[in-house]
Amino acid sequence: MGNLKLFKQKVLVIGANGLLGQKIVETFLDDFEVHGIGRKNKPSLEFDKFNYTVCDITNREQILELVRTFEPHFIVNSAAYTDVDGCEDEKEDCWKINVVGVENLAKAAKRFGIHVVHISTDYVFDGVEGNYDEESRPKPLGYYGRTKLAAENALISSGIDCAIVRTMVLFGMGIDLNHNFVTWIIEKLTNGESIKIVDDQFGHPTLVDDLAKAILKIVDLKKTGIYNIAGSECMSRFELAQKIAEVFDLNSALIHSIKTKDLNQKAPRPLNSSFDLNKTLKEIGFQLSDVEKGLQTLRQQLDNSKLLAS
């Protein structure tokens, strides 16, 4: 009886249709009453016990009314404008979603006493030194990183109970999604297409299923503060592409290494945004998969989905 929950606490998942949002919904459904919001008219996931509302977090009144009606104990915000190059062109939209939206959530959380878990990014760092811990001084290079840092500061200065989860290089499987880096490589190599991948950008590939479980632990433990949460292994994007080819039995000869500067991308990228993950291991008691295990999990999921579809 000691572990039996007499009633389920409520969690509001912002960005419920995204890759991470979908996994958070799935992961929380057993233990929480889950309400998702997004911009699509229908949710990507449909469960009997999952409620969904179309809502725009940049509209303060909409958010306040939804929070007042649902009365969540926790808000998990996985919504963001994440097109790094697009952020350089669409600065106003980027700021509204990544900063104003978060300010609106903070105001609602403060009014109703709600604990917020917010997803941030390694792009708050310039990637010069690497091995950043939670106390490292942020120095974003591009507009995306600047908006994500501004959102972190808005939450911290609001005085609410909140946890900020910094993560990177998310991959996994979901419904009605654009490709992430890993699934894009799988598709290209499966089609026999040659690809050019940078060998001078380093980070931690992160299986989205693992990240959702870590967020669940943060909520269960009611943690506050900043946490670096990412896959346990750091490697270059080129090394990751080679590993994908190995795990998925694809032709690694199609993968060619280039330098970041060769891409002439609009937004600058941090070259080594690797994390020190010790705080998460110590305080949350959770270590995410290494790259091999994460990719094997994804392969099994993709194989199962093909079996179900056939």
Buried (B, 14 or more C-beta within 10 A) or exposed (E): EEEEEEEBBBBBBBBBBBBBBBBBBBBBBEBBBBBBBBEEEEBBBEEEEBBBBEBBBBBBEBBBBBBEEBEBBBBBBBBBBBBBBBBBEBBEBBBBBBBBBBBBBBBBBBEBEBBBBBBBBBBBBBBEEBEBEBEBEBBBBBBBBBBBBBBBBBBBEBEBBBBBBBBBBBBBBBEEBEEBBBBBBBEBBEEEEEEBBBBBBBBBBBBBBBBBBBBBBBBEEEBBEBBBBBBBBBBBBBBBBBBBBEBBEBEEEBBEBBEBEEEEBEBBBBBBBBBBBEBBBEBBEBBBBBBEBBBBBBBEBBEEEEEEEE
